[in-house]
């Protein structure tokens, strides 16, 4: 099992429903771009590094099918059968995590050289560890919302995303409108819903899964136990696939190429592609700026700015895709551009111009070429930093590295070059 860290979290993906309102079709098996809907929902969670373990709860007759699915990510540590009701399925997922933690703690305690507190750490401090419960039919949840729920649950114990009700709400009795309901204090709940594992155990101890009570979501169970549930803003895009028409809407958003994509997701189908490149020789001194990070032990690159060839290549690719010129034209190497300026600042201005022109990054692919320093272990951090700088999810950014194969300045270890290819999507309305 993958080692877990104290700052990490777990997730339970509930995928045991009957899809009654889909006309008999199994919505979670519906393929979008060659992958089932459930795969998209799981990936939306596992793209967040803090989510270290996922338990998928499904119908008993689908356990083996999903367990052996080639698209299942490594973060999924178990696929188990759920119950007839939602809270029974959630309880099955939580019990699986408890069993995994107990097994790890027992194994750690079995070694004579492992202290008692180390044995406790083997379970990941599961009492306070947060678990997120997510609907398998919500594939559009953003990494930002996942992190927001995780942070709120860490701070407050339990949290859910909510969306205010925009329409007028009526109470109907016997087919007639009985009253207009004040919607100011009403909202719809979404997932993932986060809760500390200890609080969830306490709730299930008070209301066992096999009892007569039925809870439509985890918040309802916690409310019944007088456990405070904090509400944070949700996302209208994070809707649950319920009706047949929802599948087409999700497909349009995920693939960005089906009819209706613009109305569903505010993106245009057409994209714009840009290419950027830069190279710098090594200069005197230490401290290599690369991808927005500083590698202190490596030699610095020579340049008017901090010499970050990767950010320069990305900036030029962005400007080219948006038709906004090039980096040298905006920041000429002269008195108007301070010597040694951080390339992250230059890229920030480029991103502001590209966003202001109505574009956002859909995909970014980069390659760094240089014999030194070795970058393999640093590439994930570089990718995350770039994603932060350009305002996208880490999954949008791909960073590769090559030694240069002994060719040219890069292969001889005298400098570094970088190339970047970016695809922009036009935003229909930026507010």
Beta strands, then each sheet from edge to edge (+ up, - down):
strand 1: 9-15
strand 2: 31-32
strand 3: 35-36
strand 4: 51-58
strand 5: 76-81
strand 6: 130-135
strand 7: 158-164
strand 8: 169-173
strand 9: 176-181
strand 10: 187-189
strand 11: 193-196
strand 12: 230-233
strand 13: 267-290
strand 14: 293-301
strand 15: 359-369
strand 16: 397-402
strand 17: 415-427
sheet 1: 5+ 4+ 1+ 6+ 11- 7+ 10-
sheet 2: 5+ 4+ 1+ 6+ 11- 7+ 12+
sheet 3: 2+ 3-
sheet 4: 8+ 9-
sheet 5: 14+ 13- 17+ 15- 16-
end
